[in-house]
Amino acid sequence: MIASEFRAVAAVVLVALFGVACASPVGVRPKKARDVQRYLTRSALTDSHASDYTQNELRRFDLIQTYEDQPVTALSILHGAARAENFPSGSLFALAELSFLRAERTKLRSGYAAAMIYAWAMLFPEDGRPPLDALDPRTRIAADLYNRALTSAFHRTAGGLIAFKGQDDVAIDLPFGEIRLAVRPDALQMDGNEFYDLRPVTELQVTGIRNRYRNPGIGSPIAARVRPLPGHVPVVPLGPGDLVPLTAVVVIDKPIAGLMGGQLTGSFEVFASLDSRSFETRDGRRIALEGEPTAALAASLADSLFWKTEMQIFLGNAIGVRKASALYGTRPYKMGRIPI
């Protein structure tokens, strides 16, 4: 009797163990579509983790755990593997995203510069390889990685302004080499005026203006004050607190060849966002410029003396305030244009 009961219990245990052993390690469960979409579209721009595209690239070279434990080593191995394959788009995207994540943690200028270079190389390779499909999310993410990395790579003053001085060139050390950027002494001069007090505007939250307009493209949107160069008398002056929207771009020459050899060159360019929606590279490629005119306008209005003096000027003669009327521009005047 006891033996038969033992056999019965043993059979039940075996069945239970067999059921556990055969349970599928793969499963699905219902979840809100918005939550699934949020997971599928996460990237280094919006999350502390890389996108699935980059995670897949790390798994391809068995680097998931290495990146967690030794990110510098993982990036070096991934760079070498990508170099052996002539830097395919998928690897360049992963390197750009992982370099940006690493730079966000360390705040090292070299990390941001590396992310910027990888992203540019993916978007604008010189070897004629076909670009990613226009609907591939990595294209837009790579453009934003470039823009954010460029903005973060600027030296800042204690007040958050961009510490920029025109000079012949700038050398930046990279994890895999060096990049030298040509900077014209007159890079911040335009139409007889000089730009100064540069500040990034993508880091500003705008309030009080209903619509925020952005021109999607490449570059770091910034706002700058304007003053006339010595000897130049503007036809229409700008207000003392006005900020003009600009877009800064680092154009990298032959990025794939530079990544292969470790020595890269490029140039620093500045464009007036209200006048230029795109620019042309030396190889004839036309590229759209990122622009943030609303943020620059909001920054101008926030610092304007108008709000402090509006009641005085409105009351005018009643309180003895005398202020002559004047015409001011919102951007530097260009010869041949009629102010309206």
Disulfide bonds with the S-S distance in Angstrom:
none
